[in-house]
């Protein structure tokens, strides 16, 4: 068995906090009622992956939730619906939690009942432009 020894007389730089959340505390009515728990726990990051589940499925983060009509013009800002994702990111920032945006599509865990978004894009170039515009929205203020 290995032995770990610490020399407490030496001071090194601070350890980067690595405790984070994989799901922000989304509620069915988009309230920020639970976000203070993230602040109180000192949670520095939240990965925006499969956000919302039963409480927010179909509203947040995923490409099909933001760009709802894949036949729409991907260069037209009116084709995008950032309302819920903007709200979520603003709530996280207000709680001093840095969002890590996972850009993609939530897995269809109930595909045996009915599937919505399990097929690959029919137009990969258009999908890439949609992704680019979502990234630009959050990095450059596009749309």
C-alpha beads as a LAMMPS data file, in Angstrom:
LAMMPS data file: protein, C-alpha beads

143 atoms
142 bonds

1 atom types
1 bond types

-500.0 500.0 xlo xhi
-500.0 500.0 ylo yhi
-500.0 500.0 zlo zhi

Masses

1 110.0

Atoms # bond

1 1 1 0.000 0.000 0.000
2 1 1 1.276 3.464 -0.890
3 1 1 1.934 6.079 1.753
4 1 1 1.046 9.723 1.246
5 1 1 3.097 12.245 3.194
6 1 1 2.300 15.919 3.523
7 1 1 4.764 18.590 4.554
8 1 1 2.480 21.157 6.157
9 1 1 5.368 23.568 6.690
10 1 1 5.374 24.309 2.933
11 1 1 2.775 26.477 1.279
12 1 1 1.748 25.815 -2.304
13 1 1 -0.885 27.414 -4.489
14 1 1 -4.557 26.821 -3.799
15 1 1 -6.229 23.704 -5.124
16 1 1 -8.709 24.435 -7.896
17 1 1 -12.247 23.592 -6.759
18 1 1 -13.473 20.572 -8.679
19 1 1 -16.823 19.935 -7.030
20 1 1 -19.500 20.832 -9.523
21 1 1 -23.035 20.010 -10.505
22 1 1 -24.204 18.035 -13.485
23 1 1 -27.715 19.433 -13.355
24 1 1 -28.849 22.884 -12.289
25 1 1 -31.897 22.832 -9.978
26 1 1 -34.521 23.461 -12.658
27 1 1 -38.162 23.546 -11.578
28 1 1 -41.296 23.040 -13.648
29 1 1 -42.111 26.759 -13.486
30 1 1 -38.560 28.002 -14.257
31 1 1 -38.163 29.400 -10.729
32 1 1 -34.755 30.074 -9.218
33 1 1 -35.998 28.987 -5.774
34 1 1 -33.282 26.335 -5.330
35 1 1 -30.308 28.138 -6.883
36 1 1 -29.211 29.605 -3.537
37 1 1 -28.203 26.082 -2.487
38 1 1 -25.530 26.113 -5.189
39 1 1 -24.160 29.395 -3.834
40 1 1 -24.259 28.191 -0.221
41 1 1 -22.455 24.967 -1.137
42 1 1 -19.814 26.892 -3.070
43 1 1 -20.533 24.963 -6.268
44 1 1 -18.309 26.663 -8.859
45 1 1 -19.581 25.013 -12.064
46 1 1 -22.674 23.390 -13.522
47 1 1 -22.556 21.253 -16.640
48 1 1 -25.612 21.892 -18.778
49 1 1 -26.240 18.315 -19.843
50 1 1 -29.704 16.772 -20.250
51 1 1 -31.101 19.844 -18.505
52 1 1 -34.520 19.743 -16.982
53 1 1 -35.693 16.208 -17.495
54 1 1 -39.337 15.936 -16.508
55 1 1 -39.237 19.471 -15.107
56 1 1 -37.869 21.194 -18.179
57 1 1 -37.584 18.724 -20.998
58 1 1 -38.090 20.388 -24.327
59 1 1 -37.211 23.877 -23.120
60 1 1 -33.526 24.151 -22.266
61 1 1 -30.063 23.998 -23.856
62 1 1 -30.447 21.276 -26.509
63 1 1 -30.215 22.324 -30.150
64 1 1 -33.796 21.181 -30.982
65 1 1 -35.096 23.108 -27.956
66 1 1 -33.494 26.331 -29.173
67 1 1 -33.850 25.833 -32.933
68 1 1 -37.316 24.273 -32.924
69 1 1 -38.050 24.048 -36.663
70 1 1 -35.239 22.346 -38.546
71 1 1 -36.765 23.609 -41.806
72 1 1 -36.414 27.243 -40.689
73 1 1 -33.704 29.623 -41.883
74 1 1 -30.711 29.042 -39.608
75 1 1 -29.374 32.528 -40.398
76 1 1 -32.535 34.260 -39.155
77 1 1 -32.375 35.133 -35.443
78 1 1 -36.182 34.733 -35.273
79 1 1 -35.703 30.984 -35.888
80 1 1 -34.138 30.591 -32.428
81 1 1 -35.818 30.460 -29.016
82 1 1 -33.265 31.289 -26.328
83 1 1 -35.823 32.283 -23.653
84 1 1 -35.500 29.376 -21.206
85 1 1 -31.788 28.776 -21.735
86 1 1 -31.026 32.489 -21.275
87 1 1 -33.057 32.463 -18.058
88 1 1 -31.216 29.385 -16.804
89 1 1 -27.774 30.775 -17.573
90 1 1 -28.652 34.108 -15.946
91 1 1 -29.875 32.264 -12.826
92 1 1 -26.603 30.317 -12.656
93 1 1 -24.474 33.438 -13.087
94 1 1 -26.533 35.218 -10.409
95 1 1 -25.814 32.254 -8.094
96 1 1 -22.081 32.615 -8.911
97 1 1 -22.016 29.272 -10.737
98 1 1 -20.166 29.115 -14.046
99 1 1 -22.176 27.232 -16.672
100 1 1 -20.419 24.645 -18.836
101 1 1 -22.596 24.440 -21.918
102 1 1 -22.922 20.978 -23.471
103 1 1 -24.093 21.630 -27.017
104 1 1 -26.004 18.735 -28.518
105 1 1 -29.128 16.678 -27.930
106 1 1 -30.363 14.853 -24.831
107 1 1 -30.498 11.083 -25.175
108 1 1 -33.962 9.628 -25.664
109 1 1 -34.244 7.444 -22.565
110 1 1 -37.875 6.635 -23.336
111 1 1 -37.341 5.878 -27.030
112 1 1 -39.169 2.587 -26.513
113 1 1 -42.353 4.649 -26.047
114 1 1 -41.740 7.329 -28.683
115 1 1 -38.631 8.934 -30.141
116 1 1 -38.228 12.568 -31.139
117 1 1 -34.574 13.426 -31.712
118 1 1 -32.640 10.200 -32.193
119 1 1 -31.780 10.495 -35.893
120 1 1 -28.625 12.236 -37.094
121 1 1 -29.053 15.613 -38.807
122 1 1 -30.224 15.453 -42.409
123 1 1 -27.980 18.409 -43.278
124 1 1 -24.712 18.422 -41.313
125 1 1 -23.609 21.800 -42.695
126 1 1 -26.864 23.411 -41.561
127 1 1 -26.579 21.710 -38.157
128 1 1 -23.067 23.146 -37.813
129 1 1 -24.329 26.640 -38.667
130 1 1 -27.093 26.283 -36.065
131 1 1 -24.507 25.230 -33.467
132 1 1 -22.299 28.150 -34.486
133 1 1 -25.162 30.608 -33.996
134 1 1 -25.981 29.213 -30.556
135 1 1 -22.321 29.558 -29.586
136 1 1 -22.246 33.098 -30.987
137 1 1 -25.369 33.969 -28.986
138 1 1 -23.595 33.117 -25.737
139 1 1 -20.146 34.432 -26.652
140 1 1 -20.879 37.446 -28.864
141 1 1 -24.501 38.371 -28.134
142 1 1 -25.807 37.260 -31.551
143 1 1 -29.622 37.236 -31.752

Bonds

1 1 1 2
2 1 2 3
3 1 3 4
4 1 4 5
5 1 5 6
6 1 6 7
7 1 7 8
8 1 8 9
9 1 9 10
10 1 10 11
11 1 11 12
12 1 12 13
13 1 13 14
14 1 14 15
15 1 15 16
16 1 16 17
17 1 17 18
18 1 18 19
19 1 19 20
20 1 20 21
21 1 21 22
22 1 22 23
23 1 23 24
24 1 24 25
25 1 25 26
26 1 26 27
27 1 27 28
28 1 28 29
29 1 29 30
30 1 30 31
31 1 31 32
32 1 32 33
33 1 33 34
34 1 34 35
35 1 35 36
36 1 36 37
37 1 37 38
38 1 38 39
39 1 39 40
40 1 40 41
41 1 41 42
42 1 42 43
43 1 43 44
44 1 44 45
45 1 45 46
46 1 46 47
47 1 47 48
48 1 48 49
49 1 49 50
50 1 50 51
51 1 51 52
52 1 52 53
53 1 53 54
54 1 54 55
55 1 55 56
56 1 56 57
57 1 57 58
58 1 58 59
59 1 59 60
60 1 60 61
61 1 61 62
62 1 62 63
63 1 63 64
64 1 64 65
65 1 65 66
66 1 66 67
67 1 67 68
68 1 68 69
69 1 69 70
70 1 70 71
71 1 71 72
72 1 72 73
73 1 73 74
74 1 74 75
75 1 75 76
76 1 76 77
77 1 77 78
78 1 78 79
79 1 79 80
80 1 80 81
81 1 81 82
82 1 82 83
83 1 83 84
84 1 84 85
85 1 85 86
86 1 86 87
87 1 87 88
88 1 88 89
89 1 89 90
90 1 90 91
91 1 91 92
92 1 92 93
93 1 93 94
94 1 94 95
95 1 95 96
96 1 96 97
97 1 97 98
98 1 98 99
99 1 99 100
100 1 100 101
101 1 101 102
102 1 102 103
103 1 103 104
104 1 104 105
105 1 105 106
106 1 106 107
107 1 107 108
108 1 108 109
109 1 109 110
110 1 110 111
111 1 111 112
112 1 112 113
113 1 113 114
114 1 114 115
115 1 115 116
116 1 116 117
117 1 117 118
118 1 118 119
119 1 119 120
120 1 120 121
121 1 121 122
122 1 122 123
123 1 123 124
124 1 124 125
125 1 125 126
126 1 126 127
127 1 127 128
128 1 128 129
129 1 129 130
130 1 130 131
131 1 131 132
132 1 132 133
133 1 133 134
134 1 134 135
135 1 135 136
136 1 136 137
137 1 137 138
138 1 138 139
139 1 139 140
140 1 140 141
141 1 141 142
142 1 142 143
